[in-house]
Amino acid sequence: MANDFDQFPLYDPLIRKDSTNMSDIWIDSMATFYQNLVGYLTQFGILPPNLTTAQRNSINSPMNGQMIYNTTLDTMQYYKVSTGTWISF
């Protein structure tokens, strides 16, 4: 079964001359993105979203382990679903 990307013609000669499927190009692009992201994070670290307490509280459905930097409290926090609370660390 063909991937959805395989239905699009290749108009850009700079992409990859030996590729006939857009799915191949997508896989290559994502691999390059991943390598660049790992390199960046290794060098500079992670910058979590900076939110005030009011902005944090407006998140409709926080996920377990979701992290933010709370600018009101000047601390890192993560969400714990089992208790329904944001925990500072």
Helices and strands as residue ranges (DSSP letters): G 4-7, H 22-44, E 50-51, H 53-57, E 67-70, E 75-80, E 85-88
